[in-house]
């Protein structure tokens, strides 16, 4: 996404042709030419078409949602001012801190910021949510305000010309290879809860069309199983039939899968994802809202249960310290200079990056290859205009399809997405684990 004059400045070359030659040589030297030629370059026309096509939104429904949220916000603000017995700037941490911690005398559990003030961050306020009725109202205010400022208003602004959102997808959005998007950002549209469903329901299919979503199921945990060869994790996915989080909880808590409680599954799910992001005991404690002793017990139980995965993660960090980078299934590298910092917390950050980069990066490679192969199949079948790729959101691809083609397109997309590792042999060895795509069809994004 860099501008040409910036590229010329950074490469110290005089024209675009020299820049291109220089950058291709650099890619070759770094072993990244294949990633560029086989993954990134073929995506350019696909992303251009996605932007041009855009996704339709129901502006009337968006406007109604916005009006409702604004009315709810007014009520919440009035209640907060009444409880505080004064008006103040709710978006000012300083003024909010004065009300909560000085005037109302809350905050004995709250950590201080670097500036020595008591923090007003959401995770800190969660710890005192039962101390005063003003606290849950502040959290509610922030949620509603975020929905208005980050989603509803920008979506209305960006869809005012043709009732479509034409977001720009950025291939270099993250160091792992994942996309970002802008004008407007679509990667963080809420998924869960009534609010997420309501907002997604405003994204609609055109006349005689349906929306088709194809989502990779638990792809990062599957990739972790492939790369680590963890015996138990591989067995769960290869045998199928049992939800991975339930199966891990069963082993962690030494109970039969049928006896796994919601809390046990929640703990296992938090561990399955958290460990891949280098989460330590303190993060587990905060994430699950448990005491440190219990978080430590979860961590110890998980590391015993997933010995193969833990060994792989630690070996990955060790290797990254030796060679300076990590690599994905398809050879995408991530240089991790943080690993060599003299500052301990930056080194620890580097280790967390090393834990996750091969997994998240392999996920990015797989979904990008899926986009290329699905697009190629659409072209081959003469479906251009009948099946259009609209969005890529993390592990999900969203299409608009002709109503009478919905079933056939679902089967094609599912088949293509699930065969990526066969169609495109990986550059590094891995343990066979099936990757699963789950297509769903509906009239709007909220339905699916």
C-alpha positions as a Markdown table, in Angstrom:
| # | Residue | x | y | z |
|---|---|---|---|---|
| 1 | Unk | 0.0 | 0.0 | 0.0 |
| 2 | Unk | 3.1 | 2.2 | -0.2 |
| 3 | Unk | 3.0 | 5.3 | -2.5 |
| 4 | Unk | 5.4 | 5.1 | -5.5 |
| 5 | Unk | 7.4 | 8.2 | -4.5 |
| 6 | Unk | 8.0 | 6.6 | -1.0 |
| 7 | Unk | 9.2 | 3.3 | -2.7 |
| 8 | Unk | 11.6 | 5.3 | -4.9 |
| 9 | Unk | 12.9 | 7.2 | -1.8 |
| 10 | Unk | 13.3 | 4.0 | 0.2 |
| 11 | Unk | 14.9 | 1.9 | -2.6 |
| 12 | Unk | 17.1 | 4.9 | -3.6 |
| 13 | Unk | 16.3 | 4.1 | -7.3 |
| 14 | Unk | 15.4 | 6.7 | -10.0 |
| 15 | Unk | 12.3 | 5.2 | -11.7 |
| 16 | Unk | 9.6 | 2.5 | -11.2 |
| 17 | Unk | 11.4 | 0.0 | -13.5 |
| 18 | Unk | 14.6 | 0.1 | -11.5 |
| 19 | Unk | 12.5 | -0.1 | -8.3 |
| 20 | Unk | 10.7 | -3.2 | -9.5 |
| 21 | Unk | 14.0 | -5.0 | -10.5 |
| 22 | Unk | 15.5 | -4.1 | -7.2 |
| 23 | Unk | 12.5 | -5.3 | -5.2 |
| 24 | Unk | 12.3 | -8.6 | -7.2 |
| 25 | Unk | 16.0 | -9.3 | -6.5 |
| 26 | Unk | 15.4 | -8.6 | -2.7 |
| 27 | Unk | 12.4 | -10.9 | -2.7 |
| 28 | Unk | 14.5 | -13.6 | -4.4 |
| 29 | Unk | 17.3 | -13.1 | -1.9 |
| 30 | Unk | 14.8 | -13.4 | 1.0 |
| 31 | Unk | 13.2 | -16.5 | -0.5 |
| 32 | Unk | 9.9 | -14.7 | -0.9 |
| 33 | Unk | 9.5 | -14.6 | -4.6 |
| 34 | Unk | 7.2 | -17.5 | -4.7 |
| 35 | Unk | 4.9 | -16.0 | -2.1 |
| 36 | Unk | 4.8 | -12.8 | -4.1 |
| 37 | Unk | 4.3 | -14.5 | -7.5 |
| 38 | Unk | 1.9 | -17.3 | -6.4 |
| 39 | Unk | -0.1 | -15.6 | -3.7 |
| 40 | Unk | 0.1 | -11.8 | -3.6 |
| 41 | Unk | 0.3 | -10.9 | -7.3 |
| 42 | Unk | -2.7 | -13.0 | -8.5 |
| 43 | Unk | -4.8 | -11.3 | -5.8 |
| 44 | Unk | -4.5 | -7.8 | -7.3 |
| 45 | Unk | -7.3 | -8.2 | -10.0 |
| 46 | Unk | -9.5 | -10.0 | -7.5 |
| 47 | Unk | -9.3 | -7.3 | -4.9 |
| 48 | Unk | -9.9 | -4.6 | -7.6 |
| 49 | Unk | -13.1 | -6.4 | -8.6 |
| 50 | Unk | -14.2 | -6.8 | -5.0 |
| 51 | Unk | -13.8 | -3.1 | -4.4 |
| 52 | Unk | -15.6 | -2.2 | -7.6 |
| 53 | Unk | -18.5 | -4.6 | -6.9 |
| 54 | Unk | -19.0 | -3.7 | -3.3 |
| 55 | Unk | -21.6 | -5.1 | -0.9 |
| 56 | Unk | -25.1 | -3.7 | -0.7 |
| 57 | Unk | -26.4 | -2.2 | 2.5 |
| 58 | Unk | -30.0 | -1.5 | 3.6 |
| 59 | Unk | -29.5 | 2.2 | 4.3 |
| 60 | Unk | -33.0 | 2.6 | 5.8 |
| 61 | Unk | -32.2 | -0.2 | 8.3 |
| 62 | Unk | -28.9 | 1.4 | 9.1 |
| 63 | Unk | -30.5 | 4.8 | 9.7 |
| 64 | Unk | -33.1 | 3.2 | 12.0 |
| 65 | Unk | -30.4 | 1.5 | 14.0 |
| 66 | Unk | -28.4 | 4.7 | 14.2 |
| 67 | Unk | -31.5 | 6.6 | 15.5 |
| 68 | Unk | -32.2 | 3.9 | 18.1 |
| 69 | Unk | -28.6 | 3.9 | 19.3 |
| 70 | Unk | -28.5 | 7.7 | 19.6 |
| 71 | Unk | -31.7 | 7.6 | 21.6 |
| 72 | Unk | -30.3 | 4.9 | 23.9 |
| 73 | Unk | -27.1 | 6.8 | 24.3 |
| 74 | Unk | -29.0 | 10.0 | 25.4 |
| 75 | Unk | -30.8 | 7.9 | 28.1 |
| 76 | Unk | -27.5 | 6.3 | 29.3 |
| 77 | Unk | -25.7 | 9.6 | 29.5 |
| 78 | Unk | -28.6 | 11.2 | 31.5 |
| 79 | Unk | -28.5 | 8.3 | 33.9 |
| 80 | Unk | -24.7 | 8.5 | 34.3 |
| 81 | Unk | -24.9 | 12.3 | 35.0 |
| 82 | Unk | -27.7 | 11.7 | 37.6 |
| 83 | Unk | -25.6 | 9.1 | 39.4 |
| 84 | Unk | -22.5 | 11.3 | 39.3 |
| 85 | Unk | -24.6 | 14.3 | 40.3 |
| 86 | Unk | -22.9 | 16.4 | 37.7 |
| 87 | Unk | -22.2 | 16.6 | 33.9 |
| 88 | Unk | -18.7 | 15.8 | 32.7 |
| 89 | Unk | -16.9 | 14.6 | 29.5 |
| 90 | Unk | -17.5 | 10.9 | 29.4 |
| 91 | Unk | -14.7 | 10.5 | 26.8 |
| 92 | Unk | -12.1 | 12.2 | 29.0 |
| 93 | Unk | -10.2 | 9.6 | 31.1 |
| 94 | Unk | -9.1 | 12.4 | 33.4 |
| 95 | Unk | -12.7 | 13.6 | 34.1 |
| 96 | Unk | -14.0 | 10.1 | 34.3 |
| 97 | Unk | -11.3 | 9.1 | 36.7 |
| 98 | Unk | -12.1 | 12.1 | 39.0 |
| 99 | Unk | -15.7 | 11.1 | 39.2 |
| 100 | Unk | -15.2 | 7.4 | 39.8 |
| 101 | Unk | -12.1 | 7.4 | 42.0 |
| 102 | Unk | -12.2 | 10.7 | 43.8 |
| 103 | Unk | -15.9 | 11.7 | 44.0 |
| 104 | Unk | -17.4 | 8.2 | 44.3 |
| 105 | Unk | -14.4 | 6.6 | 46.1 |
| 106 | Unk | -14.2 | 3.5 | 43.8 |
| 107 | Unk | -11.1 | 1.9 | 42.4 |
| 108 | Unk | -9.3 | 0.0 | 45.2 |
| 109 | Unk | -8.6 | -2.8 | 42.6 |
| 110 | Unk | -7.6 | -0.5 | 39.8 |
| 111 | Unk | -4.1 | -0.4 | 38.4 |
| 112 | Unk | -2.4 | 2.9 | 37.7 |
| 113 | Unk | -1.4 | 4.1 | 34.2 |
| 114 | Unk | 2.2 | 4.9 | 33.4 |
| 115 | Unk | 1.4 | 8.5 | 34.2 |
| 116 | Unk | 0.4 | 7.5 | 37.8 |
| 117 | Unk | -3.3 | 7.9 | 37.3 |
| 118 | Unk | -5.9 | 5.2 | 38.0 |
| 119 | Unk | -6.8 | 3.5 | 34.7 |
| 120 | Unk | -10.3 | 3.9 | 33.2 |
| 121 | Unk | -9.7 | 1.2 | 30.5 |
| 122 | Unk | -12.6 | -1.2 | 30.0 |
| 123 | Unk | -10.8 | -4.3 | 31.4 |
| 124 | Unk | -10.0 | -2.3 | 34.6 |
| 125 | Unk | -13.6 | -1.1 | 34.9 |
| 126 | Unk | -14.8 | -4.7 | 34.5 |
| 127 | Unk | -13.1 | -5.5 | 37.9 |
| 128 | Unk | -15.3 | -3.0 | 39.7 |
| 129 | Unk | -18.5 | -3.5 | 37.8 |
| 130 | Unk | -20.3 | -4.6 | 41.0 |
| 131 | Unk | -19.1 | -1.7 | 43.1 |
| 132 | Unk | -21.4 | 1.0 | 41.8 |
| 133 | Unk | -24.3 | 1.1 | 39.2 |
| 134 | Unk | -22.5 | 3.8 | 37.3 |
| 135 | Unk | -19.8 | 1.4 | 36.1 |
| 136 | Unk | -21.9 | -1.0 | 34.0 |
| 137 | Unk | -23.6 | 2.1 | 32.5 |
| 138 | Unk | -20.2 | 3.6 | 31.5 |
| 139 | Unk | -19.3 | 0.2 | 29.8 |
| 140 | Unk | -22.7 | 0.2 | 28.1 |
| 141 | Unk | -22.1 | 3.8 | 26.9 |
| 142 | Unk | -18.8 | 2.9 | 25.4 |
| 143 | Unk | -20.2 | -0.1 | 23.5 |
| 144 | Unk | -23.1 | 1.9 | 22.1 |
| 145 | Unk | -20.8 | 4.9 | 21.2 |
| 146 | Unk | -18.4 | 2.6 | 19.4 |
| 147 | Unk | -21.2 | 1.1 | 17.4 |
| 148 | Unk | -22.3 | 4.6 | 16.3 |
| 149 | Unk | -18.8 | 6.1 | 15.6 |
| 150 | Unk | -17.0 | 3.1 | 14.3 |
| 151 | Unk | -19.7 | 1.3 | 12.3 |
| 152 | Unk | -23.1 | 3.0 | 11.8 |
| 153 | Unk | -22.1 | 6.5 | 10.8 |
| 154 | Unk | -19.1 | 5.4 | 8.6 |
| 155 | Unk | -21.2 | 2.8 | 6.8 |
| 156 | Unk | -23.9 | 5.4 | 6.1 |
| 157 | Unk | -21.3 | 7.9 | 4.8 |
| 158 | Unk | -19.5 | 5.3 | 2.6 |
| 159 | Unk | -22.8 | 3.9 | 1.1 |
| 160 | Unk | -24.4 | 7.3 | 0.3 |
| 161 | Unk | -23.7 | 7.2 | -3.5 |
| 162 | Unk | -25.0 | 3.7 | -4.6 |
| 163 | Unk | -26.1 | 2.0 | -1.3 |
| 164 | Unk | -22.9 | -0.2 | -1.6 |
| 165 | Unk | -19.8 | -0.4 | 0.6 |
| 166 | Unk | -16.7 | -0.3 | -1.6 |
| 167 | Unk | -14.0 | -1.1 | 1.0 |
| 168 | Unk | -10.3 | -1.1 | 0.0 |
| 169 | Unk | -8.5 | -4.4 | 1.1 |
| 170 | Unk | -4.8 | -4.0 | 2.0 |
| 171 | Unk | -2.6 | -7.1 | 1.4 |
| 172 | Unk | 0.1 | -5.8 | 3.6 |
| 173 | Unk | -2.4 | -5.0 | 6.4 |
| 174 | Unk | -0.6 | -7.2 | 9.0 |
| 175 | Unk | 2.9 | -8.5 | 9.3 |
| 176 | Unk | 1.5 | -12.1 | 9.3 |
| 177 | Unk | 0.1 | -11.6 | 5.8 |
| 178 | Unk | -3.5 | -11.1 | 6.9 |
| 179 | Unk | -5.6 | -8.5 | 5.2 |
| 180 | Unk | -6.7 | -5.2 | 6.6 |
| 181 | Unk | -9.3 | -2.9 | 5.1 |
| 182 | Unk | -10.1 | 0.8 | 5.0 |
| 183 | Unk | -12.7 | 3.3 | 3.9 |
| 184 | Unk | -14.5 | 1.7 | 5.8 |
| 185 | Unk | -12.6 | -0.9 | 7.9 |
| 186 | Unk | -14.6 | -4.2 | 7.5 |
| 187 | Unk | -12.3 | -6.7 | 9.4 |
| 188 | Unk | -13.8 | -5.9 | 12.8 |
| 189 | Unk | -17.5 | -5.8 | 12.1 |
| 190 | Unk | -19.1 | -7.3 | 15.2 |
| 191 | Unk | -20.0 | -11.0 | 15.0 |
| 192 | Unk | -21.5 | -12.0 | 18.3 |
| 193 | Unk | -24.5 | -11.0 | 20.3 |
| 194 | Unk | -27.7 | -9.2 | 19.2 |
| 195 | Unk | -25.8 | -6.1 | 18.2 |
| 196 | Unk | -23.5 | -8.0 | 15.8 |
| 197 | Unk | -26.4 | -9.8 | 14.2 |
| 198 | Unk | -28.4 | -6.6 | 13.8 |
| 199 | Unk | -25.6 | -4.8 | 12.2 |
| 200 | Unk | -24.7 | -7.7 | 9.8 |
| 201 | Unk | -28.4 | -7.9 | 8.9 |
| 202 | Unk | -28.0 | -4.5 | 7.2 |
| 203 | Unk | -25.7 | -6.1 | 4.6 |
| 204 | Unk | -28.0 | -7.6 | 2.0 |
| 205 | Unk | -28.2 | -9.5 | -1.2 |
| 206 | Unk | -29.5 | -7.8 | -4.4 |
| 207 | Unk | -32.7 | -8.7 | -6.1 |
| 208 | Unk | -32.9 | -12.4 | -7.1 |
| 209 | Unk | -29.5 | -12.9 | -5.3 |
| 210 | Unk | -28.4 | -14.5 | -2.1 |
| 211 | Unk | -25.4 | -14.0 | 0.1 |
| 212 | Unk | -23.1 | -17.0 | 0.5 |
| 213 | Unk | -20.6 | -17.1 | 3.4 |
| 214 | Unk | -17.9 | -19.8 | 3.5 |
| 215 | Unk | -16.0 | -20.0 | 6.7 |
| 216 | Unk | -13.0 | -22.1 | 7.6 |
| 217 | Unk | -13.8 | -24.0 | 10.7 |
| 218 | Unk | -11.3 | -23.7 | 13.6 |
| 219 | Unk | -8.6 | -23.1 | 11.0 |
| 220 | Unk | -5.9 | -21.8 | 13.4 |
| 221 | Unk | -6.2 | -24.7 | 15.8 |
| 222 | Unk | -6.1 | -27.1 | 12.8 |
| 223 | Unk | -3.0 | -25.4 | 11.5 |
| 224 | Unk | -1.4 | -25.7 | 15.0 |
| 225 | Unk | -2.1 | -29.4 | 14.8 |
| 226 | Unk | -0.6 | -29.7 | 11.4 |
| 227 | Unk | 2.6 | -27.8 | 12.3 |
| 228 | Unk | 3.1 | -29.3 | 15.7 |
| 229 | Unk | 2.0 | -32.9 | 15.0 |
| 230 | Unk | 0.5 | -32.9 | 18.5 |
| 231 | Unk | -0.8 | -36.5 | 18.8 |
| 232 | Unk | -4.0 | -35.6 | 20.7 |
| 233 | Unk | -4.9 | -32.6 | 18.6 |
| 234 | Unk | -4.3 | -34.4 | 15.3 |
| 235 | Unk | -6.4 | -37.3 | 16.6 |
| 236 | Unk | -9.3 | -35.0 | 17.5 |
| 237 | Unk | -9.4 | -33.5 | 14.0 |
| 238 | Unk | -8.7 | -36.7 | 12.1 |
| 239 | Unk | -11.4 | -38.7 | 13.9 |
| 240 | Unk | -13.9 | -35.9 | 13.9 |
| 241 | Unk | -17.2 | -36.1 | 15.6 |
| 242 | Unk | -16.1 | -34.3 | 18.8 |
| 243 | Unk | -15.8 | -30.5 | 19.1 |
| 244 | Unk | -12.1 | -29.7 | 19.6 |
| 245 | Unk | -12.7 | -27.4 | 22.7 |
| 246 | Unk | -14.8 | -30.1 | 24.4 |
| 247 | Unk | -12.2 | -32.8 | 23.6 |
| 248 | Unk | -9.4 | -30.7 | 25.0 |
| 249 | Unk | -11.5 | -29.9 | 28.1 |
| 250 | Unk | -12.2 | -33.6 | 28.6 |
| 251 | Unk | -8.5 | -34.3 | 28.8 |
| 252 | Unk | -7.6 | -31.2 | 30.8 |
| 253 | Unk | -10.2 | -31.9 | 33.5 |
| 254 | Unk | -10.1 | -35.7 | 33.2 |
| 255 | Unk | -13.8 | -36.2 | 32.6 |
| 256 | Unk | -15.8 | -37.9 | 29.8 |
| 257 | Unk | -16.7 | -35.6 | 26.9 |
| 258 | Unk | -20.4 | -35.8 | 27.8 |
| 259 | Unk | -19.5 | -34.5 | 31.3 |
| 260 | Unk | -17.7 | -31.4 | 30.1 |
| 261 | Unk | -19.5 | -28.3 | 31.5 |
| 262 | Unk | -19.9 | -25.0 | 29.7 |
| 263 | Unk | -17.2 | -23.5 | 32.0 |
| 264 | Unk | -14.8 | -26.3 | 31.3 |
| 265 | Unk | -15.3 | -25.9 | 27.5 |
| 266 | Unk | -14.9 | -22.1 | 27.9 |
| 267 | Unk | -11.6 | -22.6 | 29.8 |
| 268 | Unk | -10.3 | -25.0 | 27.1 |
| 269 | Unk | -11.3 | -22.7 | 24.3 |
| 270 | Unk | -9.6 | -19.8 | 25.9 |
| 271 | Unk | -6.5 | -21.9 | 26.3 |
| 272 | Unk | -6.6 | -23.3 | 22.7 |
| 273 | Unk | -6.6 | -19.8 | 21.3 |
| 274 | Unk | -4.7 | -18.0 | 24.0 |
| 275 | Unk | -1.7 | -20.3 | 24.0 |
| 276 | Unk | -1.3 | -19.8 | 20.2 |
| 277 | Unk | -1.0 | -16.0 | 20.9 |
| 278 | Unk | 1.6 | -16.6 | 23.7 |
| 279 | Unk | -0.8 | -16.0 | 26.5 |
| 280 | Unk | 0.7 | -16.4 | 29.9 |
| 281 | Unk | -0.9 | -17.2 | 33.3 |
| 282 | Unk | -1.8 | -13.5 | 34.0 |
| 283 | Unk | -3.6 | -13.1 | 30.7 |
| 284 | Unk | -5.5 | -16.4 | 31.3 |
| 285 | Unk | -6.5 | -15.1 | 34.8 |
| 286 | Unk | -7.8 | -11.9 | 33.3 |
| 287 | Unk | -9.5 | -13.5 | 30.3 |
| 288 | Unk | -11.4 | -16.1 | 32.3 |
| 289 | Unk | -11.9 | -13.9 | 35.4 |
| 290 | Unk | -10.4 | -16.4 | 37.8 |
| 291 | Unk | -7.9 | -16.3 | 40.6 |
| 292 | Unk | -4.2 | -16.6 | 39.7 |
| 293 | Unk | -4.0 | -20.1 | 41.4 |
| 294 | Unk | -6.8 | -21.4 | 39.2 |
| 295 | Unk | -5.3 | -19.8 | 36.0 |
| 296 | Unk | -2.0 | -21.5 | 36.9 |
| 297 | Unk | -3.8 | -24.9 | 37.3 |
| 298 | Unk | -5.5 | -24.4 | 33.9 |
| 299 | Unk | -2.1 | -23.6 | 32.3 |
| 300 | Unk | -0.3 | -26.6 | 33.9 |
| 301 | Unk | -3.1 | -28.9 | 32.9 |
| 302 | Unk | -3.2 | -27.7 | 29.3 |
| 303 | Unk | 0.6 | -27.9 | 28.9 |
| 304 | Unk | 0.5 | -31.5 | 30.1 |
| 305 | Unk | -2.4 | -32.3 | 27.8 |
| 306 | Unk | -0.8 | -30.7 | 24.8 |
| 307 | Unk | 2.8 | -31.6 | 25.3 |
| 308 | Unk | 3.4 | -31.9 | 21.5 |
| 309 | Unk | 2.0 | -28.5 | 20.8 |
| 310 | Unk | 3.9 | -26.8 | 23.6 |
| 311 | Unk | 7.2 | -28.4 | 22.4 |
| 312 | Unk | 6.5 | -27.1 | 18.9 |
| 313 | Unk | 5.8 | -23.6 | 20.1 |
| 314 | Unk | 9.0 | -23.5 | 22.2 |
| 315 | Unk | 11.1 | -25.0 | 19.4 |
| 316 | Unk | 9.7 | -22.3 | 17.0 |
| 317 | Unk | 10.8 | -19.6 | 19.4 |
| 318 | Unk | 14.2 | -21.2 | 19.7 |
| 319 | Unk | 14.6 | -21.5 | 15.9 |
| 320 | Unk | 13.5 | -17.9 | 15.4 |
| 321 | Unk | 16.2 | -16.7 | 17.8 |
| 322 | Unk | 18.7 | -18.7 | 15.8 |
| 323 | Unk | 17.7 | -17.5 | 12.3 |
| 324 | Unk | 15.8 | -14.3 | 13.1 |
| 325 | Unk | 12.5 | -15.1 | 11.5 |
| 326 | Unk | 9.6 | -17.6 | 11.4 |
| 327 | Unk | 8.1 | -19.2 | 8.3 |
| 328 | Unk | 4.6 | -20.3 | 7.2 |
| 329 | Unk | 3.5 | -23.5 | 5.4 |
| 330 | Unk | 4.1 | -21.6 | 2.1 |
| 331 | Unk | 7.4 | -19.9 | 3.0 |
| 332 | Unk | 6.1 | -16.5 | 4.1 |
| 333 | Unk | 8.7 | -15.1 | 6.5 |
| 334 | Unk | 8.2 | -12.8 | 9.4 |
| 335 | Unk | 11.4 | -11.1 | 10.7 |
| 336 | Unk | 11.2 | -10.7 | 14.5 |
| 337 | Unk | 13.8 | -8.1 | 15.6 |
| 338 | Unk | 12.1 | -7.9 | 19.1 |
| 339 | Unk | 13.6 | -11.3 | 20.0 |
| 340 | Unk | 17.0 | -9.6 | 20.1 |
| 341 | Unk | 16.0 | -6.6 | 22.2 |
| 342 | Unk | 18.0 | -5.9 | 25.4 |
| 343 | Unk | 14.7 | -5.0 | 27.1 |
| 344 | Unk | 13.0 | -8.0 | 28.7 |
| 345 | Unk | 9.3 | -7.1 | 28.0 |
| 346 | Unk | 10.1 | -6.5 | 24.3 |
| 347 | Unk | 11.9 | -9.8 | 24.0 |
| 348 | Unk | 8.8 | -11.5 | 25.6 |
| 349 | Unk | 6.7 | -9.7 | 23.0 |
| 350 | Unk | 9.0 | -11.1 | 20.3 |
| 351 | Unk | 8.5 | -14.6 | 21.7 |
| 352 | Unk | 4.7 | -14.2 | 21.5 |
| 353 | Unk | 5.0 | -13.1 | 17.9 |
| 354 | Unk | 7.1 | -16.1 | 17.1 |
| 355 | Unk | 4.5 | -18.4 | 18.7 |
| 356 | Unk | 1.7 | -17.1 | 16.5 |
| 357 | Unk | 3.2 | -15.9 | 13.2 |
| 358 | Unk | 3.6 | -19.3 | 11.5 |
| 359 | Unk | 0.0 | -20.3 | 12.4 |
| 360 | Unk | -1.7 | -17.0 | 11.6 |
| 361 | Unk | 0.5 | -16.5 | 8.6 |
| 362 | Unk | -0.3 | -20.0 | 7.2 |
| 363 | Unk | -4.0 | -19.2 | 7.8 |
| 364 | Unk | -3.5 | -16.0 | 5.7 |
| 365 | Unk | -1.8 | -17.9 | 2.9 |
| 366 | Unk | -4.5 | -20.6 | 2.8 |
| 367 | Unk | -7.4 | -18.1 | 2.6 |
| 368 | Unk | -5.6 | -16.0 | -0.1 |
| 369 | Unk | -4.9 | -19.2 | -2.2 |
| 370 | Unk | -8.6 | -20.1 | -1.7 |
| 371 | Unk | -9.6 | -16.6 | -3.1 |
| 372 | Unk | -7.4 | -17.2 | -6.1 |
| 373 | Unk | -8.7 | -20.7 | -6.8 |
| 374 | Unk | -12.4 | -19.9 | -6.3 |
| 375 | Unk | -12.0 | -16.8 | -8.6 |
| 376 | Unk | -10.4 | -19.0 | -11.2 |
| 377 | Unk | -13.2 | -21.6 | -11.0 |
| 378 | Unk | -15.8 | -18.8 | -11.3 |
| 379 | Unk | -14.1 | -17.7 | -14.5 |
| 380 | Unk | -13.8 | -21.2 | -15.8 |
| 381 | Unk | -17.5 | -21.9 | -15.3 |
| 382 | Unk | -18.6 | -18.6 | -16.9 |
| 383 | Unk | -20.2 | -17.5 | -13.6 |
| 384 | Unk | -18.7 | -13.9 | -13.7 |
| 385 | Unk | -21.6 | -11.6 | -12.7 |
| 386 | Unk | -23.6 | -14.5 | -11.3 |
| 387 | Unk | -21.2 | -15.4 | -8.5 |
| 388 | Unk | -19.2 | -12.4 | -7.1 |
| 389 | Unk | -16.7 | -12.4 | -4.3 |
| 390 | Unk | -17.5 | -9.4 | -2.0 |
| 391 | Unk | -15.5 | -9.6 | 1.2 |
| 392 | Unk | -12.7 | -11.5 | 3.0 |
| 393 | Unk | -13.1 | -11.3 | 6.8 |
| 394 | Unk | -10.4 | -13.3 | 8.6 |
| 395 | Unk | -11.4 | -17.0 | 8.0 |
| 396 | Unk | -14.5 | -16.1 | 6.0 |
| 397 | Unk | -15.3 | -15.4 | 2.3 |
| 398 | Unk | -18.5 | -13.7 | 1.5 |
| 399 | Unk | -20.1 | -13.9 | -2.0 |
| 400 | Unk | -23.3 | -12.6 | -3.7 |
| 401 | Unk | -24.8 | -15.4 | -5.9 |
| 402 | Unk | -27.7 | -15.8 | -8.3 |
| 403 | Unk | -30.5 | -17.5 | -6.4 |
| 404 | Unk | -30.7 | -20.5 | -8.8 |
| 405 | Unk | -26.9 | -21.0 | -8.5 |
| 406 | Unk | -26.7 | -20.9 | -4.6 |
| 407 | Unk | -26.5 | -24.7 | -4.0 |
| 408 | Unk | -24.1 | -25.4 | -6.9 |
| 409 | Unk | -21.9 | -22.4 | -5.9 |
| 410 | Unk | -21.8 | -23.6 | -2.2 |
| 411 | Unk | -20.6 | -27.0 | -3.3 |
| 412 | Unk | -17.9 | -25.6 | -5.6 |
| 413 | Unk | -16.6 | -23.1 | -3.0 |
| 414 | Unk | -16.6 | -25.7 | -0.2 |
| 415 | Unk | -14.7 | -28.2 | -2.4 |
| 416 | Unk | -12.1 | -25.6 | -3.6 |
| 417 | Unk | -11.5 | -24.2 | -0.1 |
| 418 | Unk | -11.0 | -27.7 | 1.5 |
| 419 | Unk | -8.5 | -28.8 | -1.2 |
| 420 | Unk | -6.0 | -25.9 | -1.0 |
| 421 | Unk | -3.3 | -28.0 | 0.7 |
| 422 | Unk | -3.6 | -30.7 | -2.1 |
| 423 | Unk | -3.8 | -28.2 | -5.0 |
| 424 | Unk | -0.9 | -26.1 | -3.6 |
| 425 | Unk | 1.7 | -28.3 | -1.9 |
| 426 | Unk | 3.3 | -26.6 | 1.1 |
| 427 | Unk | 6.9 | -25.7 | 1.2 |
| 428 | Unk | 7.5 | -27.3 | 4.7 |
| 429 | Unk | 6.4 | -30.7 | 6.0 |
| 430 | Unk | 3.3 | -31.0 | 8.2 |
| 431 | Unk | 1.0 | -33.6 | 9.6 |
| 432 | Unk | -2.2 | -34.3 | 7.7 |
| 433 | Unk | -5.2 | -32.7 | 9.2 |
| 434 | Unk | -8.4 | -31.9 | 7.2 |
| 435 | Unk | -9.3 | -28.3 | 6.7 |
| 436 | Unk | -13.1 | -27.8 | 6.7 |
| 437 | Unk | -15.1 | -25.0 | 5.1 |
| 438 | Unk | -18.7 | -24.4 | 6.1 |
| 439 | Unk | -20.8 | -22.6 | 3.5 |
| 440 | Unk | -24.2 | -21.0 | 4.5 |
| 441 | Unk | -26.7 | -19.1 | 2.4 |
| 442 | Unk | -29.1 | -16.3 | 3.4 |
| 443 | Unk | -30.8 | -13.1 | 2.3 |
| 444 | Unk | -28.5 | -11.0 | 4.6 |
| 445 | Unk | -25.2 | -11.4 | 6.4 |
| 446 | Unk | -26.9 | -11.5 | 9.8 |
| 447 | Unk | -28.9 | -14.6 | 8.8 |
| 448 | Unk | -25.7 | -16.6 | 8.1 |
